[in-house]
Amino acid sequence: MNTHRTETVVNPDGTLLLKDLPFQPGDVVEVFIQKPTSSPISKEQGAYSLRGTAIRYDEPTAPVAEDDWTALR
């Protein structure tokens, strides 16, 4: 099975135009339409939006969830 993935925008009249498909004219194809579940990352936001932000650790060597251990006794 040859699978091809592409993204496009629905035209105002509710139609889609698919160009440059890797199939031959007359080939039977199966079409699935799916809206993305999450919005794509914009170029302005960037893939690493937290890069360069300040990082601060409060008591980095303190045990994690120390109070939870005493609650289990």
Backbone as a chain_set.jsonl record, in Angstrom:
{"seq": "MNTHRTETVVNPDGTLLLKDLPFQPGDVVEVFIQKPTSSPISKEQGAYSLRGTAIRYDEPTAPVAEDDWTALR", "coords": {"N": [[0.848, -1.176, 0.0], [0.64, 2.135, -0.92], [1.147, 5.06, 0.729], [0.292, 8.452, 1.105], [0.772, 11.558, 2.599], [-0.628, 14.727, 3.143], [-1.198, 18.233, 3.727], [-3.803, 20.593, 3.626], [-6.017, 23.385, 3.049], [-9.444, 23.862, 3.648], [-11.497, 25.081, 1.121], [-13.487, 28.126, 0.784], [-15.921, 27.347, -0.362], [-16.237, 24.821, 0.59], [-14.764, 22.794, -0.58], [-11.904, 20.708, -1.428], [-8.621, 20.934, -2.816], [-6.323, 18.886, -4.177], [-3.013, 18.682, -5.047], [-0.285, 17.534, -7.11], [-0.135, 14.738, -6.508], [1.224, 11.506, -5.741], [0.322, 9.474, -7.541], [-0.938, 7.573, -10.304], [-2.888, 8.764, -13.095], [-6.227, 7.645, -13.07], [-5.828, 5.715, -11.126], [-7.265, 3.986, -8.387], [-8.039, 5.388, -5.307], [-8.125, 5.686, -1.735], [-9.597, 7.921, 0.488], [-9.039, 9.712, 3.435], [-10.201, 12.067, 5.703], [-9.112, 14.236, 8.158], [-9.187, 16.351, 10.922], [-6.548, 18.081, 12.467], [-5.584, 17.221, 15.824], [-4.201, 18.861, 17.541], [-2.983, 22.196, 17.523], [-0.642, 23.278, 15.087], [2.79, 24.162, 15.724], [3.608, 27.498, 15.609], [5.826, 29.459, 13.55], [6.658, 31.757, 14.79], [6.341, 31.134, 17.477], [8.016, 28.939, 17.768], [9.833, 25.83, 17.982], [11.171, 25.398, 20.304], [10.157, 26.902, 22.615], [10.754, 27.547, 25.264], [13.437, 27.852, 25.402], [16.304, 29.496, 26.575], [15.057, 30.738, 28.702], [14.941, 31.726, 32.141], [16.097, 29.528, 34.705], [15.461, 28.27, 37.884], [16.337, 26.613, 40.801], [14.915, 25.639, 43.76], [16.239, 24.603, 46.687], [17.777, 22.254, 45.578], [18.842, 19.79, 46.376], [17.152, 18.744, 48.217], [14.947, 16.214, 49.538], [12.357, 14.78, 47.523], [8.896, 15.156, 47.92], [8.907, 14.763, 50.733], [7.159, 14.983, 52.951], [5.154, 13.19, 52.289], [6.22, 10.679, 52.835], [6.219, 10.481, 55.627], [3.532, 10.455, 56.112], [2.726, 7.926, 55.422], [3.43, 6.264, 57.482]], "CA": [[0.0, 0.0, 0.0], [1.378, 3.382, -1.015], [0.459, 6.09, 1.497], [0.787, 9.818, 0.9], [0.154, 12.485, 3.548], [-0.501, 16.128, 2.779], [-2.095, 19.136, 4.444], [-4.379, 21.641, 2.803], [-7.055, 24.164, 3.724], [-10.754, 23.748, 3.007], [-11.889, 26.296, 0.413], [-14.739, 28.709, 1.292], [-17.092, 26.624, -0.855], [-16.263, 23.497, 1.205], [-14.047, 21.811, -1.392], [-10.453, 20.575, -1.268], [-7.876, 20.735, -4.044], [-5.091, 18.152, -3.9], [-2.118, 18.789, -6.198], [0.987, 16.797, -7.124], [-0.263, 13.451, -5.829], [2.158, 10.52, -6.314], [-0.437, 8.369, -8.114], [-1.166, 7.673, -11.737], [-4.279, 9.033, -13.462], [-7.036, 6.44, -13.147], [-5.641, 4.881, -9.939], [-8.297, 4.071, -7.351], [-7.441, 5.763, -4.028], [-9.023, 5.811, -0.597], [-9.329, 9.229, 1.074], [-9.431, 9.944, 4.824], [-10.093, 13.477, 6.062], [-9.018, 14.342, 9.613], [-8.737, 17.638, 11.438], [-5.507, 17.851, 13.471], [-6.057, 17.316, 17.205], [-3.522, 19.975, 18.192], [-2.569, 23.214, 16.566], [0.786, 23.208, 14.798], [3.616, 25.197, 16.349], [3.879, 28.574, 14.666], [7.243, 29.806, 13.434], [6.938, 32.787, 15.783], [6.444, 30.47, 18.776], [9.215, 28.118, 17.705], [9.747, 24.492, 18.55], [11.8, 25.416, 21.626], [9.681, 28.177, 23.142], [11.322, 27.821, 26.595], [14.887, 27.991, 25.303], [16.819, 30.784, 27.004], [14.361, 31.271, 29.861], [15.658, 31.519, 33.403], [15.764, 28.337, 35.481], [15.875, 28.421, 39.27], [16.028, 25.442, 41.611], [14.848, 25.885, 45.195], [16.717, 23.428, 47.42], [17.887, 21.176, 44.591], [19.228, 18.497, 46.958], [16.143, 18.328, 49.198], [14.155, 15.071, 49.082], [11.082, 15.077, 46.881], [7.715, 14.656, 48.629], [9.34, 14.291, 52.05], [5.986, 14.876, 53.827], [4.387, 12.003, 51.919], [6.808, 9.508, 53.475], [5.799, 10.417, 57.026], [2.094, 10.187, 56.117], [2.528, 6.503, 55.231], [3.812, 5.507, 58.695]], "C": [[0.891, 1.236, 0.0], [0.579, 4.473, -0.318], [1.108, 7.437, 1.254], [0.042, 10.728, 1.861], [0.408, 13.902, 3.069], [-1.45, 16.95, 3.623], [-2.567, 20.197, 3.471], [-5.463, 22.337, 3.6], [-8.345, 24.009, 2.934], [-11.098, 25.1, 2.379], [-13.205, 26.832, 0.978], [-15.988, 27.972, 0.819], [-17.154, 25.185, -0.34], [-15.531, 22.417, 0.421], [-12.562, 21.795, -1.042], [-9.83, 20.4, -2.638], [-6.556, 20.077, -3.664], [-4.238, 18.162, -5.157], [-0.902, 17.899, -5.999], [0.925, 15.499, -6.33], [0.636, 12.419, -6.509], [1.446, 9.286, -6.874], [-0.649, 8.632, -9.592], [-2.625, 8.026, -12.014], [-5.037, 7.719, -13.642], [-6.851, 5.496, -11.982], [-6.82, 5.07, -8.987], [-7.583, 4.366, -6.042], [-8.525, 5.833, -2.971], [-8.636, 7.09, 0.128], [-9.87, 9.279, 2.493], [-9.224, 11.427, 5.109], [-10.111, 13.561, 7.584], [-8.516, 15.727, 9.972], [-7.67, 17.361, 12.497], [-6.044, 18.054, 14.887], [-5.39, 18.452, 17.964], [-3.072, 20.956, 17.129], [-1.075, 23.091, 16.318], [1.528, 24.36, 15.454], [3.926, 26.25, 15.297], [5.371, 28.879, 14.642], [7.628, 30.873, 14.446], [7.144, 32.163, 17.165], [7.707, 29.63, 18.832], [9.032, 26.784, 18.392], [10.31, 24.449, 19.965], [11.442, 26.729, 22.32], [10.249, 28.521, 24.517], [12.835, 28.0, 26.564], [15.296, 29.402, 25.718], [16.099, 31.383, 28.191], [15.134, 30.923, 31.13], [15.157, 30.269, 34.105], [16.297, 28.552, 36.885], [15.443, 27.178, 40.035], [16.041, 25.854, 43.08], [15.206, 24.592, 45.9], [16.846, 22.215, 46.5], [18.262, 19.815, 45.179], [18.233, 18.002, 48.002], [15.358, 17.137, 48.656], [12.814, 15.514, 48.484], [9.963, 14.423, 47.683], [8.064, 14.071, 49.996], [8.16, 14.107, 53.0], [5.154, 13.639, 53.518], [4.926, 10.754, 52.6], [6.341, 9.369, 54.912], [4.298, 10.11, 57.108], [1.806, 8.694, 55.992], [2.857, 5.682, 56.461], [2.632, 5.242, 59.579]], "O": [[1.791, 1.36, 0.83], [-0.541, 4.779, -0.725], [2.334, 7.546, 1.205], [-1.186, 10.679, 1.936], [1.513, 14.239, 2.644], [-2.41, 16.414, 4.177], [-1.817, 20.641, 2.601], [-5.789, 21.916, 4.71], [-8.338, 24.024, 1.703], [-11.0, 26.137, 3.034], [-13.963, 26.077, 1.588], [-17.005, 27.968, 1.513], [-18.01, 24.411, -0.768], [-15.668, 21.235, 0.734], [-12.036, 22.734, -0.444], [-10.43, 19.793, -3.525], [-5.765, 20.649, -2.914], [-4.677, 17.707, -6.214], [-0.538, 17.556, -4.874], [1.838, 15.197, -5.562], [0.795, 12.453, -7.729], [1.925, 8.167, -6.694], [-0.551, 9.765, -10.063], [-3.509, 7.633, -11.252], [-4.546, 6.795, -14.29], [-7.629, 4.553, -11.837], [-7.309, 6.185, -8.807], [-6.625, 3.677, -5.692], [-9.702, 6.017, -3.282], [-7.45, 7.322, 0.361], [-11.026, 8.93, 2.733], [-8.172, 11.978, 4.784], [-11.012, 13.025, 8.229], [-7.543, 16.216, 9.399], [-7.865, 16.491, 13.345], [-6.857, 18.946, 15.127], [-5.955, 18.958, 18.933], [-2.815, 20.586, 15.983], [-0.317, 22.826, 17.251], [0.948, 25.416, 15.707], [4.443, 25.936, 14.225], [6.089, 28.591, 15.599], [8.766, 30.911, 14.914], [8.005, 32.599, 17.929], [8.397, 29.618, 19.852], [8.185, 26.629, 19.271], [9.963, 23.56, 20.743], [12.31, 27.563, 22.58], [10.228, 29.69, 24.904], [13.447, 28.271, 27.597], [14.706, 30.384, 25.267], [16.491, 32.453, 28.657], [15.881, 29.946, 31.173], [13.961, 29.977, 34.108], [17.443, 28.964, 37.066], [14.297, 26.743, 39.918], [17.046, 26.354, 43.585], [14.526, 23.582, 45.718], [16.094, 21.251, 46.639], [18.024, 18.788, 44.545], [18.447, 16.953, 48.61], [15.124, 17.049, 47.451], [12.229, 16.51, 48.91], [10.076, 13.263, 48.078], [7.571, 13.006, 50.366], [8.157, 13.161, 53.787], [4.509, 13.096, 54.415], [4.151, 9.85, 52.913], [6.09, 8.256, 55.374], [3.85, 9.548, 58.108], [0.744, 8.239, 56.416], [2.578, 4.483, 56.474], [2.776, 4.621, 60.632]]}, "num_chains": 1, "name": "protein.A"}
